[in-house]
Amino acid sequence: MIKEERDTLSPRHLLSGDDFSAETAANYGWINRAFPDYELDTFAENLANRIASFDKNIITTITSVINERVVIPKNEDIMKTQTLFFEALGKPEAEDRIKNLMAKGVQTYGDVELNLAKYL
């Protein structure tokens, strides 16, 4: 899938409120890989050991270059997004849904939290 196609999927998927598996997220380019949970510790340990084996100056240089080129959202954009999100939650259209979710146990460990998309 080319980048432009991936980018156009985001609004549709965000608005669906659905859950997506790691494999689906990897296919859409939202994450760079997916593997079973039981492999995570070994993967992380091997990656940490590999990175630790490189010269510190090289790691510092590479990190600096990456940090110079990463686009970080501006604080005012983050705040505007947060403000708009909470304004939307306060609208009457959202209140009934939120009350229903609260009555079913959202924000407590259980099926609603673990499978929120099913209850939205």
Z-matrix of the N, CA and C atoms (Angstrom, degrees):
N
C 1 1.443
C 2 1.526 1 108.41
N 3 1.307 2 118.03 1 131.57
C 4 1.455 3 119.55 2 -179.90
C 5 1.528 4 110.31 3 -79.67
N 6 1.337 5 116.44 4 159.01
C 7 1.451 6 121.56 5 -173.91
C 8 1.528 7 112.85 6 -54.07
N 9 1.318 8 117.52 7 -45.54
C 10 1.460 9 120.03 8 -178.06
C 11 1.530 10 111.29 9 -59.06
N 12 1.316 11 117.25 10 -39.23
C 13 1.457 12 120.05 11 178.73
C 14 1.521 13 110.99 12 -66.83
N 15 1.327 14 116.82 13 -41.32
C 16 1.468 15 120.48 14 178.44
C 17 1.515 16 110.36 15 -60.83
N 18 1.331 17 116.41 16 -45.12
C 19 1.458 18 120.83 17 -176.96
C 20 1.526 19 112.20 18 -61.47
N 21 1.320 20 118.01 19 -34.27
C 22 1.456 21 120.11 20 -178.64
C 23 1.522 22 112.05 21 -74.81
N 24 1.311 23 117.72 22 -16.16
C 25 1.457 24 120.23 23 178.51
C 26 1.528 25 111.84 24 -76.25
N 27 1.301 26 118.05 25 -27.64
C 28 1.454 27 121.24 26 -173.00
C 29 1.528 28 114.31 27 -55.02
N 30 1.334 29 120.52 28 -53.31
C 31 1.470 30 118.54 29 -179.01
C 32 1.522 31 112.70 30 -58.78
N 33 1.316 32 115.97 31 -41.90
C 34 1.468 33 119.01 32 -179.93
C 35 1.522 34 110.55 33 -60.98
N 36 1.318 35 116.99 34 -43.40
C 37 1.454 36 120.05 35 -178.34
C 38 1.521 37 111.79 36 -72.89
N 39 1.312 38 117.58 37 -38.40
C 40 1.462 39 119.98 38 177.37
C 41 1.518 40 110.91 39 -62.80
N 42 1.314 41 116.53 40 -44.14
C 43 1.456 42 120.52 41 -178.06
C 44 1.520 43 112.63 42 -69.78
N 45 1.320 44 117.85 43 -22.21
C 46 1.464 45 119.73 44 -179.69
C 47 1.514 46 112.05 45 -69.97
N 48 1.340 47 117.42 46 -26.30
C 49 1.456 48 120.44 47 -176.83
C 50 1.514 49 112.50 48 66.40
N 51 1.313 50 117.33 49 18.09
C 52 1.461 51 121.45 50 -176.01
C 53 1.526 52 110.96 51 -89.30
N 54 1.313 53 116.21 52 161.86
C 55 1.458 54 122.55 53 173.50
C 56 1.515 55 108.80 54 -91.21
N 57 1.331 56 116.02 55 150.12
C 58 1.449 57 120.76 56 178.70
C 59 1.516 58 109.37 57 -131.79
N 60 1.306 59 116.21 58 139.56
C 61 1.463 60 121.10 59 178.92
C 62 1.522 61 109.70 60 -71.15
N 63 1.314 62 115.78 61 163.30
C 64 1.462 63 120.50 62 176.99
C 65 1.520 64 110.51 63 -61.39
N 66 1.316 65 117.11 64 -36.87
C 67 1.464 66 120.07 65 179.41
C 68 1.524 67 111.00 66 -63.73
N 69 1.332 68 116.77 67 -42.19
C 70 1.459 69 120.28 68 177.82
C 71 1.521 70 110.20 69 -64.74
N 72 1.338 71 116.96 70 -43.52
C 73 1.467 72 121.02 71 178.83
C 74 1.523 73 110.56 72 -59.97
N 75 1.321 74 117.29 73 -40.24
C 76 1.469 75 120.54 74 178.16
C 77 1.525 76 110.59 75 -66.06
N 78 1.326 77 116.87 76 -41.22
C 79 1.469 78 120.37 77 178.70
C 80 1.525 79 112.28 78 -62.14
N 81 1.327 80 116.89 79 -35.57
C 82 1.459 81 121.38 80 179.34
C 83 1.524 82 112.87 81 -83.54
N 84 1.326 83 117.14 82 -5.71
C 85 1.453 84 120.13 83 179.82
C 86 1.519 85 113.83 84 82.63
N 87 1.331 86 117.77 85 13.92
C 88 1.466 87 120.69 86 179.39
C 89 1.519 88 110.67 87 -76.58
N 90 1.306 89 117.11 88 -28.60
C 91 1.465 90 123.26 89 173.98
C 92 1.524 91 106.71 90 -132.24
N 93 1.330 92 117.03 91 162.93
C 94 1.461 93 117.20 92 -174.76
C 95 1.529 94 113.68 93 -91.80
N 96 1.323 95 117.82 94 -13.96
C 97 1.471 96 119.65 95 176.06
C 98 1.515 97 110.02 96 -165.61
N 99 1.313 98 114.94 97 161.26
C 100 1.460 99 122.03 98 176.49
C 101 1.516 100 107.94 99 -138.00
N 102 1.319 101 116.29 100 138.38
C 103 1.454 102 120.71 101 175.53
C 104 1.517 103 108.47 102 -151.98
N 105 1.320 104 117.64 103 164.15
C 106 1.465 105 120.85 104 -176.11
C 107 1.535 106 112.16 105 -61.49
N 108 1.312 107 115.75 106 147.82
C 109 1.461 108 122.81 107 -178.43
C 110 1.531 109 111.96 108 -53.53
N 111 1.330 110 116.99 109 -39.89
C 112 1.456 111 119.77 110 -176.66
C 113 1.534 112 112.78 111 -64.81
N 114 1.325 113 117.54 112 -14.37
C 115 1.464 114 121.06 113 178.32
C 116 1.528 115 113.03 114 -93.65
N 117 1.328 116 117.89 115 -8.68
C 118 1.463 117 121.51 116 -173.08
C 119 1.527 118 113.06 117 -62.19
N 120 1.321 119 118.34 118 -48.63
C 121 1.470 120 120.42 119 -177.48
C 122 1.527 121 111.67 120 -60.51
N 123 1.323 122 116.71 121 -44.67
C 124 1.468 123 120.31 122 179.90
C 125 1.521 124 110.45 123 -64.83
N 126 1.329 125 116.87 124 -43.04
C 127 1.456 126 120.61 125 178.76
C 128 1.528 127 110.44 126 -60.12
N 129 1.333 128 116.80 127 -48.80
C 130 1.467 129 120.76 128 -178.03
C 131 1.525 130 111.21 129 -63.39
N 132 1.307 131 117.13 130 -41.63
C 133 1.470 132 121.01 131 178.99
C 134 1.529 133 111.12 132 -63.22
N 135 1.322 134 116.94 133 -45.85
C 136 1.468 135 120.66 134 178.69
C 137 1.526 136 111.67 135 -63.33
N 138 1.320 137 117.14 136 -41.68
C 139 1.458 138 120.95 137 179.12
C 140 1.529 139 110.66 138 -64.29
N 141 1.327 140 116.70 139 -45.88
C 142 1.467 141 120.48 140 179.34
C 143 1.525 142 111.43 141 -60.99
N 144 1.314 143 116.76 142 -42.83
C 145 1.473 144 120.31 143 178.70
C 146 1.527 145 111.33 144 -64.80
N 147 1.325 146 116.43 145 -39.96
C 148 1.470 147 119.45 146 179.76
C 149 1.523 148 110.70 147 -64.77
N 150 1.327 149 116.55 148 -47.20
C 151 1.467 150 119.68 149 179.34
C 152 1.522 151 110.52 150 -62.35
N 153 1.322 152 117.42 151 -41.82
C 154 1.470 153 121.53 152 179.91
C 155 1.524 154 112.31 153 -63.88
N 156 1.330 155 117.53 154 -20.89
C 157 1.463 156 120.28 155 -178.96
C 158 1.529 157 112.88 156 -78.45
N 159 1.331 158 117.67 157 -13.57
C 160 1.456 159 121.00 158 -179.39
C 161 1.524 160 111.02 159 -86.37
N 162 1.327 161 115.81 160 156.46
C 163 1.451 162 122.20 161 178.70
C 164 1.534 163 110.36 162 -62.11
N 165 1.330 164 116.48 163 136.96
C 166 1.462 165 121.52 164 -177.27
C 167 1.531 166 112.06 165 -60.48
N 168 1.323 167 118.18 166 -38.08
C 169 1.468 168 120.83 167 179.49
C 170 1.525 169 111.83 168 -64.36
N 171 1.313 170 116.72 169 -38.29
C 172 1.464 171 120.49 170 177.87
C 173 1.528 172 109.87 171 -65.94
N 174 1.318 173 116.88 172 -43.88
C 175 1.467 174 121.06 173 178.60
C 176 1.528 175 109.77 174 -61.07
N 177 1.337 176 116.79 175 -43.13
C 178 1.468 177 121.21 176 179.59
C 179 1.529 178 110.98 177 -61.88
N 180 1.322 179 117.22 178 -43.67
C 181 1.463 180 121.16 179 179.66
C 182 1.522 181 111.21 180 -63.86
N 183 1.304 182 116.51 181 -47.92
C 184 1.468 183 120.70 182 -179.53
C 185 1.529 184 110.11 183 -61.97
N 186 1.316 185 117.14 184 -43.52
C 187 1.465 186 121.37 185 179.18
C 188 1.524 187 110.84 186 -61.13
N 189 1.324 188 117.02 187 -42.74
C 190 1.470 189 120.89 188 179.15
C 191 1.523 190 111.82 189 -61.59
N 192 1.328 191 116.14 190 -44.11
C 193 1.465 192 120.40 191 179.61
C 194 1.526 193 110.46 192 -62.36
N 195 1.307 194 116.68 193 -44.80
C 196 1.473 195 120.57 194 179.49
C 197 1.528 196 109.74 195 -61.81
N 198 1.334 197 116.48 196 -47.15
C 199 1.467 198 120.19 197 -177.78
C 200 1.527 199 112.55 198 -63.34
N 201 1.329 200 117.43 199 -30.43
C 202 1.467 201 120.56 200 177.66
C 203 1.520 202 112.08 201 -69.84
N 204 1.318 203 117.54 202 -25.20
C 205 1.456 204 120.97 203 -172.97
C 206 1.528 205 114.73 204 -105.82
N 207 1.299 206 117.04 205 -7.05
C 208 1.461 207 120.57 206 179.64
C 209 1.526 208 109.20 207 -78.85
N 210 1.306 209 115.88 208 134.76
C 211 1.459 210 120.32 209 177.46
C 212 1.529 211 107.99 210 -89.31
N 213 1.307 212 114.67 211 113.93
C 214 1.462 213 120.89 212 179.72
C 215 1.526 214 107.32 213 -104.15
N 216 1.330 215 116.95 214 132.25
C 217 1.464 216 118.14 215 179.57
C 218 1.531 217 111.09 216 -60.38
N 219 1.310 218 115.22 217 145.29
C 220 1.461 219 120.31 218 176.98
C 221 1.521 220 109.11 219 -70.90
N 222 1.330 221 116.62 220 148.00
C 223 1.465 222 120.64 221 179.77
C 224 1.526 223 111.69 222 -55.21
N 225 1.335 224 116.49 223 -40.82
C 226 1.467 225 118.56 224 -178.56
C 227 1.528 226 111.36 225 -66.37
N 228 1.339 227 117.91 226 -30.79
C 229 1.463 228 120.38 227 176.59
C 230 1.525 229 110.87 228 -70.69
N 231 1.315 230 115.93 229 -39.35
C 232 1.470 231 119.91 230 177.63
C 233 1.527 232 109.42 231 -63.52
N 234 1.321 233 116.60 232 -45.63
C 235 1.461 234 120.55 233 -179.80
C 236 1.527 235 111.56 234 -63.92
N 237 1.337 236 117.35 235 -40.15
C 238 1.464 237 120.40 236 178.90
C 239 1.528 238 110.19 237 -63.49
N 240 1.329 239 116.51 238 -43.04
C 241 1.466 240 120.54 239 177.94
C 242 1.521 241 110.52 240 -60.47
N 243 1.321 242 116.80 241 -45.65
C 244 1.460 243 121.13 242 -179.67
C 245 1.531 244 110.43 243 -63.52
N 246 1.314 245 116.73 244 -43.44
C 247 1.468 246 120.74 245 179.23
C 248 1.521 247 110.83 246 -60.82
N 249 1.325 248 116.69 247 -47.59
C 250 1.471 249 120.29 248 179.33
C 251 1.524 250 111.69 249 -61.92
N 252 1.329 251 116.44 250 -39.26
C 253 1.461 252 120.69 251 179.34
C 254 1.530 253 110.70 252 -61.52
N 255 1.340 254 116.15 253 -49.08
C 256 1.459 255 118.78 254 -177.96
C 257 1.534 256 112.13 255 -70.72
N 258 1.316 257 117.75 256 -30.33
C 259 1.466 258 120.20 257 173.24
C 260 1.524 259 110.08 258 -63.00
N 261 1.327 260 116.68 259 -41.89
C 262 1.467 261 120.50 260 179.22
C 263 1.522 262 110.86 261 -63.48
N 264 1.325 263 117.22 262 -38.22
C 265 1.462 264 120.03 263 179.22
C 266 1.524 265 112.50 264 -66.01
N 267 1.327 266 116.39 265 -25.34
C 268 1.454 267 120.49 266 -179.40
C 269 1.522 268 114.40 267 -84.76
N 270 1.293 269 117.91 268 -4.87
C 271 1.470 270 120.91 269 -179.11
C 272 1.529 271 109.89 270 -74.23
N 273 1.328 272 116.98 271 147.52
C 274 1.472 273 120.53 272 -179.53
C 275 1.528 274 113.04 273 -54.53
N 276 1.334 275 116.61 274 -34.54
C 277 1.461 276 120.12 275 -179.20
C 278 1.529 277 111.79 276 -62.08
N 279 1.319 278 116.74 277 -28.94
C 280 1.469 279 120.97 278 -178.61
C 281 1.525 280 111.81 279 -90.01
N 282 1.321 281 117.51 280 -26.21
C 283 1.464 282 120.54 281 -173.53
C 284 1.522 283 113.30 282 -59.46
N 285 1.324 284 117.81 283 -44.23
C 286 1.469 285 120.18 284 -179.69
C 287 1.527 286 111.20 285 -61.83
N 288 1.321 287 115.87 286 -42.80
C 289 1.458 288 119.88 287 -179.25
C 290 1.536 289 110.11 288 -64.89
N 291 1.315 290 116.38 289 -41.87
C 292 1.468 291 120.68 290 -179.93
C 293 1.528 292 110.13 291 -65.28
N 294 1.321 293 117.41 292 -44.08
C 295 1.477 294 120.74 293 178.30
C 296 1.528 295 110.31 294 -60.19
N 297 1.316 296 116.61 295 -42.80
C 298 1.457 297 121.54 296 178.96
C 299 1.529 298 110.61 297 -61.83
N 300 1.331 299 116.79 298 -44.70
C 301 1.468 300 120.36 299 178.69
C 302 1.524 301 111.29 300 -64.11
N 303 1.323 302 117.01 301 -41.05
C 304 1.469 303 120.38 302 179.26
C 305 1.528 304 110.21 303 -62.42
N 306 1.335 305 116.60 304 -42.12
C 307 1.460 306 120.66 305 179.58
C 308 1.524 307 111.68 306 -63.79
N 309 1.328 308 116.73 307 -29.38
C 310 1.467 309 120.58 308 -179.83
C 311 1.524 310 112.66 309 -85.89
N 312 1.339 311 117.14 310 -8.92
C 313 1.456 312 119.12 311 175.18
C 314 1.514 313 116.13 312 109.32
N 315 1.334 314 118.04 313 20.14
C 316 1.454 315 118.77 314 176.37
C 317 1.527 316 108.44 315 -61.56
N 318 1.292 317 117.06 316 150.91
C 319 1.468 318 126.43 317 -177.99
C 320 1.525 319 112.90 318 72.04
N 321 1.324 320 116.40 319 15.88
C 322 1.462 321 121.17 320 169.40
C 323 1.525 322 106.68 321 -130.76
N 324 1.315 323 116.50 322 150.86
C 325 1.454 324 119.48 323 -177.87
C 326 1.522 325 109.77 324 -64.35
N 327 1.308 326 116.35 325 123.09
C 328 1.451 327 120.74 326 178.81
C 329 1.511 328 110.24 327 167.61
N 330 1.313 329 114.91 328 -168.31
C 331 1.463 330 120.86 329 -173.42
C 332 1.526 331 112.77 330 -61.17
N 333 1.329 332 118.04 331 -38.19
C 334 1.465 333 119.65 332 -178.13
C 335 1.521 334 110.20 333 -64.44
N 336 1.319 335 116.91 334 -44.57
C 337 1.468 336 119.69 335 179.18
C 338 1.525 337 111.51 336 -67.58
N 339 1.317 338 116.48 337 -39.68
C 340 1.464 339 119.81 338 -176.69
C 341 1.529 340 112.85 339 -76.58
N 342 1.308 341 116.62 340 -21.87
C 343 1.476 342 121.63 341 -178.00
C 344 1.524 343 110.45 342 -133.88
N 345 1.318 344 116.12 343 47.22
C 346 1.469 345 121.66 344 -173.77
C 347 1.526 346 112.50 345 -54.16
N 348 1.304 347 117.38 346 -41.55
C 349 1.468 348 119.73 347 -177.34
C 350 1.526 349 111.66 348 -57.20
N 351 1.316 350 116.70 349 -34.04
C 352 1.469 351 120.91 350 179.71
C 353 1.533 352 110.92 351 -65.14
N 354 1.326 353 116.92 352 -30.39
C 355 1.454 354 120.77 353 -175.63
C 356 1.532 355 113.53 354 -95.12
N 357 1.314 356 117.44 355 -11.77
C 358 1.461 357 119.18 356 -179.87
C 359 1.511 358 110.10 357 -68.46
